[in-house]
């Protein structure tokens, strides 16, 4: 199968195998020297393709020396496909983290920086710490970027050869870089290469969500009052009479009757007035009421709204919805309206990642969205063959008439399976459903553990995942909670050993007099174990460490010779417990492996497949099944009415139906929903392309100002642009005299107080009046006296005000962008294309704001030269 997969790769793989045999003969220093030779070859020829075989062979040998493990052929194929700028579909448990190392080491030869992106800080740190030794053996530097790091720390790490980080962290750093007022504060290099883990989650599911830098602005009482008033006002509006809801894409359309009743209630002429806009406030109040559900989309904690990530089930700390929906929800829940926030900068994943010269990614489910990867990102999807045969059984979905019946049957299924040794993972779509199932399991005396948005401690989350594969264990999790970590059948021996020691150390740390009690727990261990344990807790500073530092020591994230004895303790625990864990694993395997029970269908078949993929990893057995009801959102929001009626006729009150016909119809509904989601992302991408064109113009101008090499030319450019516009305006008014007055009595008298007055009046004005504007303005700028800019402080002063004005220019565009995206789709009713309308409006707005910027900068120059003189 591997040979048939891709003949192009087979030849390279054979060459890699031969080269690795040669590299096995090299000692560590020679291996390092060989990689340095490859770096030199790249510097000379600038061709990575010539170095693929050697680099992959060297990396493969380094992996073997670090882990005593040789990558499988499917991992090498995956690495080659990643290097070819492809998305690889590689099932979970097949070793994606190690696969990414192969192309990363090749691309790092360029010394331009290779980003390995994950979805959260924990996974970035875990992968960096696990893989770092491979990179170091080959002479590469490795950086880790975490959200809570200082900008100084980040700058150091961004300059490494390999950078482990999260997608959101690097984007926020990018946005900040393009707001700074000093070049020294820029921390990112130009983007070269990135390898994205869970690439479908980032580039598809979250593609159109903007990442926003915002600032608090002074709160105005009337504005707060608007949100509160809108929240009450919408209660008199009736659906299908005053407004229509599209529950598929969460959009709201007001009817003429709806607009009239709002205008009448508010005593205003229009709800679309740019100076007093009500349209978006009213629409967001309706959205908050009908589309945003407590304990599904958000929770309330300490009188604050916390967002639940729909893709991970986790609370998104520090994140808020855009200002108006956030305020609408606060008004709905009768909470204090948070401060008004103004967008300073923003960008979507779609737009950001297209800046990389090389982009590739890994996912367990990519083929379903292959067309979108190709169309938006020009990325092909390659399906990587499994190393071991997939033994998962996907049972038919079970469909019930009501949600109550569905939940009852889920509990019955759990009772049935609990009579065996099979562990169960129940995946719900909301926190609310997870807690309902937990309550009902408790009523049946079935033991369970729950992982949802309320579990905010990573250690507790890891505990839950480590136990999820044990015999008879029932785990309830929301959406993809725990994604990125394996559920190990029989239990996670390595993790449990670390946790055992951690609990002992923390107990001793908190209760100094508990040593004798703890010693009694160690009676079954060897004398050496007890001796080392005693030495660690009495003769070292172990118990003075922070709890997190102790955990990092146990996970080998911190290496300290003082605590070297910990390795022996873990080794003995491993030897002592491995037989029991192997036995437990076999018990679970014999019972059929993990049973994954989906409590509701998702919009995307791809997400359903990700849920199924939680079981049967690396050749293990496993079973998956979904339980549905006709009252689920899947049917009420998206289903075909005729199809629902047909299903209702087939379902008896207390039983479920399951058939190939139904399965095909459910897949058809999901395909329709995915097409709709794609259309929404595509429209958003069309808008984003326009905004990105403008962003690039502004960011290029920022770079030009930050460089500070041609500040004089920048001043001249702004002056010429402003005066050209002004002269054109005066000439349109048929006011040649005004142009002459502008020069003789204003510019010459007020600005050019030097010996060149006569030259200006004689030559510049004459050229100007003969309609040679560009020639005359160039003559004028030759008279500028830039002596003041020779002083460093003066240059800095001018540079800062230019950058601040440019920041404000971009900010004003972004804050208009949100309103424009609300209004433009309404024009489709007049047979106008929204994307075309958006482009026209944004470009007009851009040039209007640009003229204001030029005027402002011109007068700033006048004032600055007067102040600095």
C-alpha positions, 0 to 999 in steps of 0.5 A: 500500500505504501509503495502504491501511495506515491512513486515519487516519494518511494524513490526518495525514501529508498535514498533516505534509507541508504543514507541513514545506514551511512550516518549510523557510522558517524559519532554525535559530533560528526552527525552535527558537522554533517548537518552544518555542511548542509547549512553551508550547501544551502547558503551557497546554492539556495536550493532545499530540494537538493538536500531533502534526502540527506536532511531527512536521513540525518533527522531520522538518525537523530530521532533514533539516537534520542528515542531509540525509535525509527520513524515508520514509512508512513511518517516519512511520507507524511514529512515529505508531503508536508515539505511539498506544502501539503495538508496531510490527513494522518489519523490520531495516534500515528505520530504527527508530532514526530512527522513534523520534525522531518520537514522542520529540520530541512526548512530550518537549514535556511535559518529563516525560522520554522513555526510549528503551530498548535492549538494551545500553550500546553501542547506547544510546550509539551511538543517542544520539550519532547522534541527539543533534544532532536533539534539540539543534536543537529545544531538547531536552536529551539524557541517556545512562545507562550501567551504569558511571556514578556515581549523581550522573552518572545523576541529571543525565542522568535529568533530561534531556528524552530519556534513552537507556539500557538496560532493566536499568540503569533497573530497577536504579536503580529498585530502589536508589531504593527502598532509599535512606535519604535523599530526596536520593539518589533519582535517578529521576523518576516514569515517563512515557514509554518507547519500547523497541527489540527490545521482544519480547526484553524484554517477552516472552522475558525477561519473567519473569526477575527483576532482583535486588538482592542482598547477601552475608550471612555464609556458614554452613558447614552451608549450603555443606555442604547444596549439596555434599551435595545434588549427591552425593545426587542421583546415587543418584536415578533419573529416572522412579522418584525424580523426573520432569523436564519438559524443556519448562519445566525443572521437577522433581517428586519422587515419594514414593519420591524423597522417602523416599530423601532423608529416609532419607539425610539422617535428617530427618522432612520436606524441607519444614521452613521452618526447615531447607528441603531441597526447593528445594536438592534440586530445584536440584541436579537442575536443575543436573545435567540442565538447565544444560549447560556451554558451552551455558548457562554457561562456567567462567572463572577458577573462576567460572561465567559465564552465557551469555545465551540470547537474545544469545549473550553473556556476562552480566557481573556477573550470577548465577542466584538463589542456590540454582541458582548454588550448585547449579552450583558444587557440580556443577562442584566450584567454591568455593561463593560467598557466600550472597546474600540478596535485597534487592529484585527486580522483573521486566520484566513488572511494571516497564514497566507503571508507565509512563503511555505505553509503546510498542516496536519489533521486527522480529517482533511479530505472532507474539506479538500476543495476549500483548502485548495481554493482558499490556500492553494493546499492539496490534501494527501491521505497518509496510509495507516501504519496499523490496520484500523479496527474501529467499528462505526455503528449506525446512528440511533434516531429517537423521536424526542430528546428525552427518549434519546437521553434515556437511551444513552443512560441505558446504553451506559448501564449495558456497557458498564456490565462489561469492562469497556470504557465509555466516552460520551461526547456532548455539544454543550456544557448543559447537556454534559451536566444533565447526563452526569446528573442522570448517571448519578441517579443510576449509581453509575460512576463517571468523570466530567470534562467541560468548560468548568474544568479550568485546571490543565492538571485536572483535565490531564487526570480525567484523560489519563483515566478515560481508558480504564476498564468500566470508566465513564467519561463525559466530555464536551465537544473535543475536550482533551483533543491532542492527547491520547486516551490509553487503554487500561490507563496511562502508566507514565502519567499515573506514576508522575501523579503518584509522586506529585501527590506525595510531594505536595502533601509533604509540602503542605503538611510537614508532619505527614512524613511518617504517614507517607512513609507507610505508603512506601513500605512495598518499595525497595530500600533504595527507593525509600532512601532516595525519596527521603533524601529528596524531601529532606536534603534538597530544596524540592519542597520549596519549589512551586507546585507547577515546578514540581510537576515540571520536574516529574515530567522532565520539563526541568532538568536539575542535577539536585533532583536526579533521584526522581528518575530512579523513583519513576523507573522503579514505579514503572517496573513495579506497575507495568505488569498490572497496566499491561493486564488492565490494557488487555482486559479493555482490549478484550472487551472491545476497547473504548466506546465513543458515544456521540450525544448529538450530530455536528454541523460537520461530518469532519467533526463527527469523524474527529469524535469517532477518532478518539477511539481505536488508535494505533491498531487498538479496537474501539466502537463509535455510535451517535444518538440523535433526536428529532428535537436536536438542533441538527434537525430543528435548525438545518433539517429538511421538513419533508425528511423529518416528517418521513422519519417521524412516521417511521419512529415509534414512541419508545424506539429508535430507527437505524438504516443505511437510508437514514445514514445517507440522508444525515450525511446529505444534511451535513454536506448541505450545512458544510456547503453553507458554512463554506459559502459564508467563509468564502464571502468573508474571505472576499471581504478580507481580501479587500481589507488585506490589500488596504492593510498591506498598504498601511503596514508597508507605510509603517515599515517605511516610517519605522526604518527612519532612513528617508524621513525627509522624503516621507515629509515631501511626499505627504506635503506634495500629496496634500498640496496637490489635492488642495490645489485641485480643489481650489481650481475646481472652484475656478479660483486661480486667485486663491491658489496664488494667495495660498502660495504668496500670503500663506505658504511663503509668509508663514512657512518658508521664512528664509532667503528663498522667498523670492525664488519661491514667488518667482519660480514656483508660483509662476509654474503653478499658475501655468498649471504645472503643479507637479513641477512647481511642487517639486521646486517648492520641496527643494526649498525645505530646510531639514536641518532640524531633522539632523537631531535624533530626538527631532527625528523621533518626534516626527516619526512618532506622530506620523506612526500615531496618525497612521495607527488612527487612520487604520483604526478608523477603517476597521471600526467602519468595516464592521458596520459596512459588513452589516449593511452591504448584504442588504443591497443584494435585494437591489441586485447588487453584489455585496462583495463588489459593494464592499470593495467600492465602499471600503476603497472610497473610505480609504481614500477619503481617510487618506486625504484627512491623514495627509491634511493632518500630517501637513499641519502637524509638520508646520506645528512641529517645525515651529516647535522644534525650531 
